[in-house]
Amino acid sequence: MDEANRAIAKLLHDLNRRAFKKLPGCRHSVFIELDQPVLKHLLQDRYHYAEWKTVRAGIDYHVEVKEHYYSVPYRFARLELDARYTAGTVEVLHRGKRIAAHARSFVKGKHTTLPPQMPPEHQAVAGWDANRLLNWAQGIGPHTEATVQHMLNARRHPQQSYRACMGVLQLSKSFGNPRVEAACTRALKLNAANYRSINSILKNGLDRQATTANSSSA
């Protein structure tokens, strides 16, 4: 192949400089005069191969690209969008306009979320993570920790449960750690480990009552 290319290059050089029969000049001279002055400069950045995919943002305002989830502004939840992704970036577009851009991640099943794209109620817990919530819960008691872990696992995107987890933990400021731990114990036995149930248990003093082993018989 290299030998063929070298041979063709020599013939091409001679062909481009061969004089026209009916016009002045040659191919090379016409290129210099007409084409070369209007050629555009090559781009400084190297070309990056990109693929496109039609995606739909879930109710959690994330789109899936190659088994990783990327956030878009929450107002685009449930809409059909276009994703353009390269080896290093993921861009999401709505009607041709870019609405989100992320560094590409190859970790499957995980999520990349930009805080400014979160609804206000989710931004309120920005800066928190699962470990921080679990450490707080552990300080209250093992059943509180188990409750928070259950709530984190209940959502595809754990960060969307952070606010509810914080709500449960902050109940300790009003009712004290022992009562919150007792309420979480009861909620777990009743398969109702969520903020609404735990708050109701505490407000109605049910944490002070014994819980039957079989809640279905209650």
N, C-alpha and C positions, 0 to 999 in steps of 0.2 A: 504493500500500500504506500509506504514512504517513497519507494522508487517511482511508482506511478505518479504520485503527487509532484515530485521534483521534475519529472519529464513534462507533465502538463503545465507546470508553472513556467517552464522555459518556452513552451509553445504559445502559452497565453501572452507572455511578454511580447513575443514577436508579432502575434496576431493583433494585439492592441495598438501596435505602432506601425502596422501596415497601412500605407496611404489608401484613402478612399479612391475609387475609380472615377466617380462623377462629382465628388464634393471636395472641398479643400480640407486638408488636415487628415487626422486619423482618429480612431476611437479614444486614444489616450488624450489627445489635444482637446477633443470635444468635452471629455470628462473634466479636464482642468478648467476649461472656459465656462461650462454651463452647470455641471453637477456639483463640483467640489465647493464652490462659494456658498451654496445653499444647504449643504449638509449640516445636520445638528451634531453637537458634541455628544459623545457617549456619556451616560450617567455616571456620576462619581461612585454611587453605591452599586454593588453587584446585584444582579437579578436574583430574586428569591422565588423559587417555585411555590405556588400556592394552590390549594384546593378549596372548593366551595361546597357548602352543604346547607340545605334548607332545614331549619330547626324551629322548634316551638318553645317559647319560654313557659315554664311551668308556673303554677301559682306561687312558687317560691322564688320567682324571678331569676331562675338559672336556666341556662341552655346546656345541652350535652354535646360535646365534641370529643370523639375518640375515648368515650367512657370517663371523661373528666367533666366537671360541671363549672361553668363560668357565669358570674352574675351579669345582669343587665339592669338598667334603671327600672325600679319596681313598677313603674307605670306601663311597662311593656309586657307585663305578665300575661300569659295566655295567647300572645300574638305570634304569628308566624314571621320568622326573621331569616336573614341570610348570614351564615358564618363563613368567613374567609380565614384559613389558617395555613401557616407556614411552619417550618421547623422551629421557629423561635417565637411566633406571635399568634394570637387569636383575636380577630376583629369580628364584631357583630354589627350588622347593618339593618336598618329599617327603611324600606323604600329607597335604597341607594345611599342613605346617610348613615355614617358610622355613629353608633350610640354607645359602644363599649370596646375597649381594647385591653388585652391581658397578655402577660408573658405566658408562653405555652408551657403547660405542665403535662408530664407523661405519667403521673401517678393516677392510676385508675381508681374510680369510686370516690375520689376526694373532691373538694370544692375550693374554688378561688372566688372570693367575694370582696368587692371594693366597698368600704363603708359608705361613701357618698351615694351609692346606688341603692342603699337599703331604705325601707320605709322609716319614718321618724321613730316609730315604736321599736324598731330593731336597732337604729342608731343609738338609742338610749343605753344600750348595753355594749356598745363598741369598746374595745379594749379588754373585754373579758374573754376568757376561753374556758374550755371544759375543766381543765385541771384546777383553775382558780375557783370555779364553782364547787368542784368536788372537795377541795381542801376546806372550804368554808363549811360545807355540809358535814364533813368528817368531824369538824369541831363541835357540831351539834349532837351528832350521834350516828351509829351505824345504819339505822333504818332511814334516817334523813339522807345519808349518803346514797343508800340503795334507791331511794325515791328519785333523787336528782339524776343518778345514772340511768334509771328507767326512762325518765323524761327526755334525756339527751338521746337515748337510743330510739325513742319513738318517732323521731323526725328523720327524714332523709338527710336534711341539712341541719346538723345539731345546733348551729348558731341561731336557728329560728326558735329554739326552745329556751334560749338563755334568759329571755325576759321572764318567762313563767318560772324558771328555776330560781331566779333572783327574787321573784314574788314570794315563793315558798320560804326561802332563806330569810327574807326580811320580816316574815311573820314572827321570827324569834324576838324581834325588837319589841313587839306588842305583847306576845304571850309567853316569852321566855323559852329557853332551849328545851327544858324537860317536856313541856307541853307540845312543842313542835315535833319532838322525837316521838312522843306518844301518838300524835295525830298521824305521822307518817307510818308508824307501825300499823295503825288501824287501816289507813288507806291502802297499804300494800296487801293486807289480808283480804280487803274487799275488792282488790283489783281496780282501785280508783286512785292511783298515784298521779294526781294532777293538782294544779293550784286550786281550782274551784272546789274540789272535794275536800282538800286539806283545810282550806279557809273555812268551809262550812262546818267541818268537824270541830274546829277550834271555837268558832262563834257560838255553836250550839252545845259546847261542853262535852261532846261525845268522846273526846280523847280521854276523859276520866272514867268512861264506862268500859267494861270488859267487852271484847269482841269475840263472837262465837267463831269456832274454827271453820264452820261451814256457813259462809255468808248467805248462801242460797236458802237456808232454812230460816233466816231471820225474817 
